[in-house]
Amino acid sequence: MPESGAPEWLIEHGIAETRALLVDRGEVLAAKIMWPGEMLAGEVHRAQLTSKTAGARRGTATLGNDREVLVHHLPDDLTEGTSFALRISRAAIAERGRFKRAQGRYLGIECTPSSGESSHPAPVAGRPVPAFEAGVWEDVWSAASSGSIAFAGGEIVCSTTPAMTVIDIDGDLPQRDLALAAIPAISTALRWFDIGGSVGIDFPTLQSKADRRAVDEALAAALTDWPHERTAMNGFGFVQLVARLEGPSLLHRFARSRVGLCARHALRLAERVAGTGPVLLLTVHPALKAKLKPEWIEELARRSGRQVRIETNPGLALEGPNAQILSQ
C-alpha cells in the first residue's frame, strides 16, 4: 500500500470480480466493485433506437449484446431503427421487485466508441496490484455485509429502499454528542459503500436550532470533497443528500445478490490460503456451492496451482467459508 503522496486507486483483479480501493497512507478512503459483463458509467457504445414516443427526448435503445438502455437527450427527429452512439450515465441496478435498466445519453450518429471506452478493465482507473494488504478489503466487505459502522458511543446502520439509502444512528450519548460523533462514520460509509443517489440520514431529534446548525456545519465539513447537494436538518433530525448515482452500491449488491457476493468472497479467501500440499479444500454453505460456476473453480485451480475440492457444510454462514491446503 502507498505510504505517502496523493491518494491512489489500487485495483485487484479477482475471480469473477474486480475490486478497487482508494488508499492514502495505508488508510482506505473509498471502495468499488465490478462484475464481468457489467456496464460502467462513462462507457461509450453503439446502439439502435427501439422505441421512442413522437416528440419525446427519451427512449429505449438496444446494444449489440441485446441489453436495453434508457436514453436521454434524443433528437426530436430520431426515428426507431436508427443506429447511434451513447454514453452510459448509470449502470443497471436490481431492486426489490424490479430491475432498473442502465441509462445513457445520446452522443450522435457518427460517433464511434474507442476500444478503451467500450472495454471493462476496472471500476476506476488505478494501479493494478496482485493483492491488497491483509485485512483492508475484509474491513470494507464486512462493514458492507452488515450495513453498519461502529463509532465511540454508537453505531450507524445503512439500508437500501427503492427510494433512497437510509442511514440510522443509534447510541447512548447525549443527542447532540451522538449526532456529531456519528458524522465521521457517515462520511466513511458513503465512500466505502460507494453510495449515490438519494440518501436520508436520520439524526437524533435536536430541539435547539444552534445544535442543528452545528451538526449541519460538521456534516458539510466532512463531505467537502464528496460532490452532493444537501438539505438542512429539519426539526425531526432528518437530512437528505443527493449525489450522482452511477451504479449499484455495495449495499445494493448485498441486498439483492448476497449469495453471489459471498461466493466471490469464498473464492478470494481460497485464492489466498497458505500451506503446502496439492489439494485446496474450500468448504462453504450449500447455497454458495450452487453459485460457484465451473469456470470460476477452474480459474481458482489455475491461480493456486492445486486441485480444488468443494465441500458443503450447512452449519457455516454464507459469509464464513473455510479454506485449507491438504496433503492429499
C-alpha distance (Angstrom), angle and dihedral (degrees) to the residues before:
residue distance angle dihedral
M1 . . .
P2 3.83 . .
E3 3.80 112.0 .
S4 3.79 99.5 -169.1
G5 3.75 143.2 21.2
A6 3.78 129.1 42.7
P7 3.81 122.6 -18.0
E8 3.80 111.3 -82.9
W9 3.79 133.8 -158.0
L10 3.81 111.6 -128.6
I11 3.81 118.9 -161.5
E12 3.80 124.9 -150.9
H13 3.81 115.1 -169.8
G14 3.78 104.7 -151.0
I15 3.78 132.4 174.8
A16 3.83 108.3 -71.1
E17 3.78 90.2 -13.3
T18 3.80 139.9 69.1
R19 3.79 116.4 -153.7
A20 3.79 130.9 -164.2
L21 3.79 131.8 -166.7
L22 3.79 127.0 -172.4
V23 3.79 103.9 -143.3
D24 3.80 132.2 -173.0
R25 3.82 119.5 -178.7
G26 3.77 91.1 -23.9
E27 3.81 94.3 -49.0
V28 3.81 119.3 118.5
L29 3.80 110.1 -130.4
A30 3.81 101.9 172.3
A31 3.79 142.4 -3.7
K32 3.80 139.5 -154.7
I33 3.81 137.5 -177.3
M34 3.80 133.0 -157.7
W35 3.79 129.3 -173.2
P36 3.83 122.9 -154.2
G37 3.78 113.8 -88.2
E38 3.78 95.6 24.0
M39 3.78 120.8 128.5
L40 3.78 117.9 -127.0
A41 3.77 129.5 -146.5
G42 3.80 108.9 -97.0
E43 3.80 97.3 32.6
V44 3.81 117.3 130.1
H45 3.81 120.1 -141.2
R46 3.78 139.1 172.3
A47 3.80 112.4 -117.4
Q48 3.78 141.5 172.0
L49 3.78 122.0 -128.4
T50 3.82 107.9 -118.4
S51 3.81 102.6 171.9
K52 3.78 137.7 10.8
T53 3.79 133.2 154.8
A54 3.80 112.6 -122.8
G55 3.79 110.3 -91.2
A56 3.80 93.7 8.3
R57 3.80 123.1 128.1
R58 3.79 93.3 -148.6
G59 3.80 131.5 67.2
T60 3.78 146.9 139.2
A61 3.79 124.8 -86.1
T62 3.80 132.3 -173.6
L63 3.79 123.3 -138.7
G64 3.78 124.6 -144.5
N65 3.82 90.1 -95.5
D66 3.84 90.0 56.6
R67 3.81 94.0 -108.5
E68 3.80 114.8 140.5
V69 3.79 124.5 -131.2
L70 3.81 129.4 -169.5
V71 3.81 105.2 -129.7
H72 3.79 127.2 -156.0
H73 3.82 132.4 -163.1
L74 3.78 95.1 33.2
P75 3.82 116.9 169.9
D76 3.80 113.4 -104.0
D77 3.80 92.4 -121.2
L78 3.82 97.8 47.6
T79 3.80 108.4 122.3
E80 3.79 131.7 -152.3
G81 3.79 113.0 -87.9
T82 3.81 94.3 33.3
S83 3.80 116.6 134.0
F84 3.81 117.5 -135.1
A85 3.80 143.5 149.5
L86 3.78 124.6 -99.3
R87 3.77 136.0 -177.7
I88 3.81 118.2 -134.5
S89 3.81 110.5 -121.0
R90 3.81 98.5 174.1
A91 3.79 130.8 16.3
A92 3.79 121.6 -130.3
I93 3.82 115.1 -81.0
A94 3.80 127.7 -159.4
E95 3.79 114.1 -143.7
R96 3.76 134.7 175.1
G97 3.80 107.9 -66.8
R98 3.81 96.2 -5.4
F99 3.77 146.2 54.0
K100 3.80 119.8 -133.0
R101 3.78 110.4 -146.9
A102 3.77 120.3 -135.7
Q103 3.79 116.5 -89.2
G104 3.78 127.8 -138.0
R105 3.79 143.5 173.8
Y106 3.80 125.6 -123.8
L107 3.83 113.2 -110.7
G108 3.79 103.9 174.8
I109 3.77 145.7 -78.1
E110 3.80 96.5 -95.3
C111 3.81 98.5 44.2
T112 3.81 114.2 111.5
P113 3.82 123.1 -161.9
S114 3.78 117.5 -121.9
S115 3.79 119.1 -130.8
G116 3.79 90.4 -108.4
E117 3.78 93.5 52.9
S118 3.77 95.2 51.1
S119 3.83 98.0 44.0
H120 3.80 127.8 89.7
P121 3.80 106.6 -136.2
A122 3.82 99.1 146.6
P123 3.81 141.0 -29.7
V124 3.83 89.2 -100.3
A125 3.79 137.9 8.7
G126 3.79 109.2 -91.0
R127 3.78 148.2 123.4
P128 3.81 116.0 -66.3
V129 3.81 114.8 -130.6
P130 3.82 128.6 -173.6
A131 3.80 89.8 -123.3
F132 3.78 140.2 -17.8
E133 3.78 118.5 -106.4
A134 3.78 112.6 -83.7
G135 3.77 114.0 -81.2
V136 3.79 102.3 9.3
W137 3.80 97.8 95.6
E138 3.81 89.8 38.3
D139 3.82 90.4 57.9
V140 3.80 92.1 54.3
W141 3.81 93.6 41.7
S142 3.81 94.0 49.7
A143 3.80 92.7 47.3
A144 3.81 91.4 49.9
S145 3.81 91.0 46.2
S146 3.80 91.6 56.4
G147 3.80 93.9 33.1
S148 3.79 89.0 -136.2
I149 3.79 141.1 105.9
A150 3.80 121.8 -168.4
F151 3.79 125.2 -143.4
A152 3.79 133.7 178.6
G153 3.80 105.1 -65.1
G154 3.78 98.8 5.6
E155 3.77 153.3 8.3
I156 3.79 139.7 -114.6
V157 3.81 120.2 -137.6
C158 3.81 119.6 -159.3
S159 3.80 124.7 -161.5
T160 3.79 136.4 169.5
T161 3.79 128.2 -125.6
P162 3.83 129.3 174.8
A163 3.80 88.8 -102.3
M164 3.80 103.4 42.1
T165 3.77 149.0 -27.9
V166 3.80 110.0 -90.8
I167 3.80 124.9 -151.7
D168 3.81 116.9 -162.7
I169 3.79 124.7 -168.4
D170 3.78 125.0 -147.1
G171 3.80 132.6 173.0
D172 3.77 147.6 114.5
L173 3.81 100.1 -102.5
P174 3.81 123.4 108.2
Q175 3.81 109.7 -79.9
R176 3.80 98.0 -104.0
D177 3.80 93.4 42.9
L178 3.81 91.2 47.6
A179 3.80 92.5 52.0
L180 3.80 92.8 49.5
A181 3.81 94.0 43.7
A182 3.82 90.9 53.1
I183 3.80 95.6 57.4
P184 3.84 98.3 82.6
A185 3.82 89.4 50.7
I186 3.81 90.5 48.9
S187 3.79 90.4 50.7
T188 3.80 90.1 50.2
A189 3.82 93.7 47.6
L190 3.81 93.9 51.8
R191 3.80 90.8 55.5
W192 3.81 101.5 33.6
F193 3.80 92.9 49.0
D194 3.83 94.1 41.5
I195 3.81 91.3 -126.7
G196 3.80 121.0 -176.6
G197 3.79 139.6 157.1
S198 3.79 119.9 45.8
V199 3.82 116.1 -5.6
G200 3.80 125.2 -174.5
I201 3.82 120.1 -160.2
D202 3.79 116.3 -162.4
F203 3.80 104.2 -156.8
P204 3.81 121.7 -178.4
T205 3.81 111.7 -82.1
L206 3.79 109.6 -93.4
Q207 3.78 117.3 -164.3
S208 3.80 96.5 -167.1
K209 3.80 118.0 81.2
A210 3.80 88.0 -149.8
D211 3.81 90.4 56.9
R212 3.80 91.8 48.5
R213 3.79 90.4 48.9
A214 3.81 90.8 50.5
V215 3.82 90.7 53.9
D216 3.82 91.6 46.2
E217 3.81 90.7 52.4
A218 3.81 93.4 46.6
L219 3.82 91.2 49.1
A220 3.81 91.3 48.7
A221 3.80 90.7 51.7
A222 3.82 92.5 48.8
L223 3.81 92.5 50.6
T224 3.80 98.7 42.1
D225 3.81 93.3 120.2
W226 3.83 95.6 37.4
P227 3.84 106.2 89.1
H228 3.80 109.8 -130.2
E229 3.76 147.7 116.6
R230 3.78 120.4 -115.1
T231 3.79 140.9 -167.4
A232 3.80 122.6 -138.5
M233 3.79 116.2 -104.5
N234 3.79 111.6 -87.2
G235 3.78 126.1 -143.0
F236 3.79 91.4 -86.3
G237 3.80 94.5 54.8
F238 3.80 96.5 -105.1
V239 3.80 122.4 143.6
Q240 3.80 125.0 -180.0
L241 3.80 124.6 -153.5
V242 3.79 125.7 -169.0
A243 3.81 119.5 -163.4
R244 3.77 134.8 164.6
L245 3.80 111.3 -76.9
E246 3.82 112.8 -147.2
G247 3.80 101.8 162.9
P248 3.80 145.9 -37.0
S249 3.78 116.5 -32.9
L250 3.79 121.5 -136.1
L251 3.81 86.1 -102.4
H252 3.82 90.3 56.2
R253 3.79 90.6 50.2
F254 3.79 93.1 50.5
A255 3.79 91.4 46.3
R256 3.82 94.9 50.2
S257 3.84 105.7 20.1
R258 3.81 106.0 28.1
V259 3.81 94.9 138.5
G260 3.80 91.1 50.4
L261 3.80 92.0 49.4
C262 3.80 91.6 48.0
A263 3.81 91.5 48.7
R264 3.79 90.1 54.8
H265 3.81 89.6 45.7
A266 3.81 89.1 54.8
L267 3.81 90.8 52.5
R268 3.79 90.5 50.3
L269 3.80 91.1 50.6
A270 3.80 91.4 49.0
E271 3.79 93.1 47.4
R272 3.80 90.6 57.2
V273 3.80 100.8 41.5
A274 3.80 113.5 123.0
G275 3.78 127.9 -141.1
T276 3.78 146.2 94.9
G277 3.77 122.3 -89.5
P278 3.80 143.3 81.5
V279 3.82 98.5 -103.1
L280 3.80 129.6 69.6
L281 3.80 111.2 -159.4
L282 3.82 116.0 -160.9
T283 3.80 115.4 -172.6
V284 3.80 116.9 -167.2
H285 3.77 143.1 161.3
P286 3.84 109.9 -80.2
A287 3.81 91.5 -112.1
L288 3.79 90.0 60.9
K289 3.79 95.0 52.1
A290 3.81 89.4 60.1
K291 3.82 88.7 55.6
L292 3.81 96.8 50.1
K293 3.79 105.1 99.6
P294 3.83 117.9 -146.7
E295 3.80 91.2 -118.7
W296 3.82 90.1 54.2
I297 3.80 91.3 53.4
E298 3.80 90.3 46.6
E299 3.80 89.7 52.6
L300 3.82 90.2 49.5
A301 3.82 89.5 52.7
R302 3.80 90.9 49.2
R303 3.80 94.0 48.8
S304 3.79 95.1 44.3
G305 3.82 96.1 39.4
R306 3.80 89.2 -135.1
Q307 3.76 140.9 105.1
V308 3.80 108.1 -96.9
R309 3.78 121.4 -138.8
I310 3.82 120.7 -171.7
E311 3.80 120.2 -156.9
T312 3.80 130.8 172.2
N313 3.78 133.7 -134.7
P314 3.82 118.2 -178.6
G315 3.78 88.8 -159.0
L316 3.81 91.6 68.3
A317 3.79 120.2 91.5
L318 3.79 117.7 -121.1
E319 3.81 87.1 -112.3
G320 3.81 94.4 46.4
P321 3.83 111.8 70.5
N322 3.78 121.3 159.1
A323 3.80 126.6 -139.7
Q324 3.78 129.0 -175.0
I325 3.80 141.0 161.4
L326 3.80 116.9 -116.7
S327 3.77 128.7 -159.7
Q328 3.82 90.4 -135.7
